[in-house]
């Protein structure tokens, strides 16, 4: 896993809302293609279900839908 720098905003309440708002695109963090594919699959799940978070069982179903399989001991 790669570390991603996170900007911490220490301003209080209304001070945070005064600056220009920019939405970051997912590609701004230079993520690998398989990570972007997984993020997209989770996003599609959220849109279809109307829920903000999938259960772990649903995450497993999403992964299997992307073609991931459990391997035996190596």
N, C-alpha and C positions, 0 to 999 in steps of 0.2 A: 504494500500500500504506500502511496506517496503522500507526503505532507502538503497541505494546501494552506497558504497564508491567509489569515482572517484578520480583517481590520476591526479594531475595537473602537466603538464610538462612546466616549465617556461623557458626552453632553447630556443634559437633563431634558426631560419632557419636550416642551415647545421648541427648545433650541435645536433638537434633532430634525424637526419638521421644516426649518427655514431654508435649508440648502436645496440645490437642484436635485431632483430625484432621477437616478439612472438605474435602469434595470440591466443586470448583467446577463449575458447570454451564457449558455452552458459551455460553449466552446472557448470562452475566455480563460478557462482554467486548464486548457490543453489536456483534456481527458482522453483516454484511449477509446477506440471504437467500441469495444465490448462493454465498457462502462457506460458510454452514451446510449448504447442499445438497451441496457438494463434500466437506466434512468427513464428512457422513453417508454419502456414497457410498464414501469411503475406509474408513470404519468397517464398512460392510456387506461390502466386499471382504475386510477382515481377518477378519471372522467366518466368511465362507464358505471362505476359503483356509486359515485357521489359521496364517497367517504374519503377523509384526508389520509388515512393510513390503512394498509392491508394487514391482515393477521399474518403470523408466521406461516401458517398453512397456505395462505394465499400467495405469499412470497415464494414458497416452494413451487406452487402451481405455475407462477409466472416464470420462474427459472426453467422448469420442465418445458413450458411452452416455447422458450427460447432454444431448447435443444440440449440443455444440461442434463447429464445423467450421473447417478452415483456409481463410482468405480469400486471394484473389490480391493482388498488389501494389496499394497504394492511392495 
